[in-house]
Amino acid sequence: MTEYVEDVDDFLDGYQLPEDEVPICRRGDLQARFEELERALDAARRRPEEDSLAGGGGEVRRLAQELMELREEMQSHVRVFRLRALPRLAWKNLLKEHPPRQADLPADHNRDSFPVAALAACAVRPRMTGEKAGRLVDALTQGQWGALWETILQLNGGSGEVPFSAAASGILSNTSRT
């Protein structure tokens, strides 16, 4: 059932800006070991079956266990950043504070300073100054920074519609029949 807005003040009284979380593993050095173990596991699984009779199956199991233990270790080093969208006018004003240079065109912002300022402005947990946001961005990998930046762009450019989960819907429709 569609519920229409009857009063803007009532709507705004309960309005909350969108938020999202970005998990980042602080131990990126473990990623290479993880990928190495995955390759070793893949190779062990591809060996002919007679190798399995000679103990290859045990190797597959050992590698799988080691891989899962490493993943668990990596998970223990994940830290989460909580971000919140800015109101439209605040986003617009932040863009004005970081106008594009000639080298930034056709972008509508300075590609060096605006993303860092946007991170500082959108960070809920932890709160950040521009200086701290800059230090963080400089320390992260391109992929980690990309995850934060994409989330900031999505939060501030998203439609605000209620999301739909096909997976959850499928699971619940299957369980309701039993």
N, C-alpha and C positions, 0 to 999 in steps of 0.2 A: 504494500500500500504506500502510495506517495504521500508524504507529509510536507505541505508547503509552508514556507516561511510566512508567518502572519505579522510578525513584528521584528524589525531589524534589531532593536535593543535587546529583545529576548534572545534572538539568535546570537548576538555578540556576547551576551552575558555568559553563555556556556561554551563559547568558541575557544578552541585550543589550536595552536599552530601545529602542523605535522612535525613529528620527530622520527628519527631512525638511529640505529646503532651500527657502528663499523668495528668489527673485531680485527685486531692486528696482533700477529705473533711477534713478540720481542726477540725471539731466538731464530732469526732467519738463517743462521748458520746450520741449523738442523735440517733445513729444506734439502740441501745437497745429499745428506745422508739418507733422507727419506726417499728421494728419487733414485739413489743408488740401490737401496733395498728393493724398491719396486721393480727396477730392471732385473735384479738378481732373481726375484720371485718369478717374474715373467719368463726368464730364461730357464729356471728350474722346472716350471710347469710345462714348457715346450719340449723338454728332453724326452726321448723315446721311453716307452713304458718299461723296457727292461732296466733302464736306469732306476726306475721307481722300485723295482724288486731288489736292487742293490743298495737301497737306502735313500734314493732320490725323493721318495714321498716324505721321509722324515725331514729332509732338507726344506721341502716346500712348506711344511708345517712350521719348522723352526724360523724360516724367513718371514712367514706370515705373522707369527707371534712377535718377532722382533719389530716388524713394521707397525703392528698395533701398539706395542709398548712405546715406540718412538712417537707415534701420533699422540698418544696420551701425554707424553712428556711435552710435546709441542703445545697441546691444548692447555697445559698448566702455565704456559708462558703467554697465553693470549690475554690481551687487555682490550677493553671496549671503550670506544669514544661515542658519546651520545651527542647528537646534533639536532638542532631545531631550526626550522625554516624562519626566515625573517618576514615581517609584514612587507607587503609589496612596496610601500613608500620607503621603508628602511633599505630594502634591496636596491631600489632605484637611486637613493641618495648615496649608498655605498659605491655604486657604479660611477656616479658623478665624481666621487672623490678619487677615482682611479681611472681617468680617461685614457683611451688608447693612444699609444705612440704610433708613429708612422709604421714601424715594424710590426705592430700588433694588428693592423687592419687586415681583414675586415671585422675583426672582433670588436665588440663594443666596450672593451675594458683593457687596462694595462695587464698583460698576461703574466707579469712578474709580481706586481703588488696586489692586484685585486683578489686572486685566489687565497692568498695568505690572510688578507683582511677579512674575507668572507669566512674562512675557517675560524678566525678569532671571534667574529660576530655570531656565528652559528653554534659554537661549542657551548654545550650545556654542562657536560661532565667529561673532562674537567673544564672549568672556565679557563680562558686563555687571553693573554694580552697579545697584541700584534707581534711583539718580540718573541714570546714563547711559541706562537704559531709558526713564525719564521724558522725558529730553531728546529721545531718538529718536522716541518716540511723538508728542510735541508738534510735531516738525518734519515728520513724514510727512503725506501726504494721507490722507483717510479710506480710500480704496481701498487704499493701500499698507499702512496699519495693519491694515485688514481682512484682507489676505492673511496677515500675520503672525499675527493673532489667530485666524483660522480654522484655521491650521496648528497652533497651540498647542492649540486645542480638539480637533482631530482626533487629534493625537498622544496626548493624555491621555484621550480618550474612545473611541478606536478599539478594534476588537475584537481586533486582533493576528493576524487570519487572514492567510494568504499571499495576496497579491493575484493577480488573474487579468487578463491582457491579451488581449482579444478580437482586437485589431489584430495583435499578435505571433503569436498562435495561427493566425490566418487567413493571414498571410504565410508562416509556416513550413509550414502544411499545403498551401499552393499550390506551394511550391518543392519539397516532398518528392515531388510527383507528376511532376516533370519529370525 
